[in-house]
Amino acid sequence: MAFTSRTTETIEVPGEDGATVTIRRLSHAQLQDAREGRRRKIMALVPAVGGIEGVMGIAASQGEDESPQVNDPRSELDRGRALQLGVIGWSYDAPVSEKNVDDQDEAWAEFVFDAICAISLRSADEGKGSPAASPSSSEWTASAAGQSS
């Protein structure tokens, strides 16, 4: 079984003389939580740009040729929430808590976020969506029943 809580990694923090952080692989529910956090933050910005009309105006002014192509699944996640969910231990004197995770600097947050994403998100190279990598429904059913196809 793929219990994500059992997939952990201890990483050394660059520039922090032996400091380590232990991270875990995020579950599907935790990834969804981080995605929803990102959506909430984006939606909170809508009134600041003049509502949906302002958003549409910005999109129209950029033109199709200039609109960014975002293929990075990390951009869908709220970094702060992913850090809060993914950091489970560290070598610092203070205990791991949401407040203490939020109190880390930008370089630390980016490094640790990258590491959490590396063990939590499937890459296109791993065959995301390809028939070879994704079992058919009959394979899932046979597997769940303890049979092989």
Residue, then its C-alpha position, 0 to 999 in steps of 0.5 A: m500500500a502507498f501510505t504517504s506518511r511512511t515516505t520520509e526523507t531527512i535533508e541537509v539545509p544548505g548553508e546551515d552547518g549540519a542543520t537537517v529537516t525531515i519531510r514527508r510525502l504529502s497524501h492526495a488529501q494534503l495536496q488537495d488542501a495545499r491546492e485549495g489554499r493557493r486558490r483561496k489566495i488567488m481569489a482573495l486578490v480578485p477584488a484588488v484588480g477590479g473583480i472578474e472584469g479586472v482579471m479578464g482585462i489583464a488577461a486580454s491585455q497580455g494577448e494569447d502569445e504572451s500568456p504564460q504556459v504553466n506546466d509546473p504542478r508546484s505552481e498549483l500549491d500554496r507553498g506555506r501550507a505544503l511546508q506546514l503539512g510536509v515538515i515533520g521534524w528538524s534539528y533546530d532547538a524549537p519544536v516543529s509547529e505551523k508558527n515555527v515553519d512560517d518563521q523560516d526565511e525565504a531560501w529555507a522555504e524554497f529549498v524545503f518546498d522543492a524537496i517536498c514537491a520532489i517526493s510528493l508530485r509525480s512528474a511527466d517522466e513517470g508516465k502520468g496518465s500513460p496506460a502503462a503507468s496507470p492500471s486499468s479498472s480491472e487491474w485495480t479490482a483484481s488487485a483490491a481482491g488480492q488477485s492478479s490479472 
